C-alpha cells in the first residue's frame, strides 16, 4: 500500500486537487476530488486503486481550519466518552441482574433506561 498526499483548494466552482509528486486534477465536489486523485495516481503510476492510500487535506481559511479542528477533537472526545459509558452501562446491567438478582425490567428502572436497552446491554 502506497500513501500519497493530496490537497484540494476551491477555485470558483471547482476543487483543484494537487497530488504531491504526481500532478493536478479537478473535481466538482470533495467526494469526487478523492476519486479523481486516485484516478490520477493510477493513470500516472499504473498502481491499482486498491494499493493506494490518500492523505487528503483541504484548503480552508485559518479561522475555519481552527473551527474544524475543534469540532473534530470534540467528536473524538465524545466517541471515547460514549464507549466508556457503554462499557459502564453493560457492567452495571450485568451486575444488577447477575449479582443483584434483579429482573431486566427492574434493572431498567434502576438504570433509568428502557428494558429493551437493558436486554441489548446484556447481549453485548
N, C-alpha and C positions, 0 to 999 in steps of 0.2 A: 504494500500500500504506500503510495507516494502522496505527500501533502503539499498542496500549492496554496499560496496566498492570493486572494482575490479582493479587490477593493472597488466598491461601487460608489459613484458620485452622480447626483442628479444634474442632468443637463437639459433644461427645458422640459420636454415631455418624455425624455428617455433617461435611462440609467446607463452611464458609461462604466463598463466593467474592465478594470485593468488586472490581468493575471500576471503576477511577477515572473519575469523570465520567459513569458510565453507571448503575450500580446494583448490586444484590446478588442472587445466586442461591445454590443449594446443590447438593451432589453427594455421592454415596456414597463415591467414591474420587478420587484426584488425576487419574487419566486422564480420568474423567468430568468433573472440575472444569474442565479445559481446554476440553472440548467444550461444557459448559454456559456458560462465559464467552463463547465465540464465539457461541453461540446467543443469549445475552442481548444482545450487541452488535448482531447482525444484526436482532433484533427491535426494539430501541430506535432504531437509526440507519438501518436499511434497507440498510446496507452489505453486499454479498455476502461470504460467508465467505472466498472466495478473495482478497479485498482486505484481510483482517485479519491482523495480526501481534500476538502476545501476548507481553508480557514478564511471565512468571509467577514469583511468589515464594510461598514457604510460611512459615507462622509456626512457628518452632522455638525451643526454649529456647536461650539463648546458648551453652551448652556443646555442645549438639548442632549448632548452626549452625557453630561453630568446627570441630568434627569433620568435618562435611560439606565445609566449605571446604578443609580439609587434604586430605581424600580426593580432591576434585576437582582440586586442584593436583598431587597425586601422579599421578593419572590422566593429566592433561595432560602432565606431565613424561615419563611412561612412553611416551606416544604419540610424543612428539618423539624420544625415545631409540630407539624401535622403527623409526621412519622412517630415522634415521641409521644404525642397524645394518643395515637392509635395503639402504640405498644402498652402504654399505661392503662388504657381502657380495656385491652384484651386481658391483661394481668388482673385487673380489678374484677372483671366479669367472671373470669375463671375462679378466682379465689372466693367470690361471693357464692358461686354455685357449688364448687367442689369442696371448699373448706368450710364455708358458712352454711351450707345446706339450703340455700335459697333456691327457689324456682327461678326460671328465666324471667318470668313476669315480675317477680319481686325484685330481682336484681335490676331490672329495668327501672323500677320506681326509685330504688336507692341511687342508681347512677344518673337518673334524670334523662334517660333515653328511651327509645321505643323497644318493645320486646323483640321486634324484628332485628334491630341493631344489636341487641344482646346475642341473638342467635347467630348473626354474622360474626361477631367477635369471638364467639365460642368455636365456630368452624375454622377460623383463621389460624 
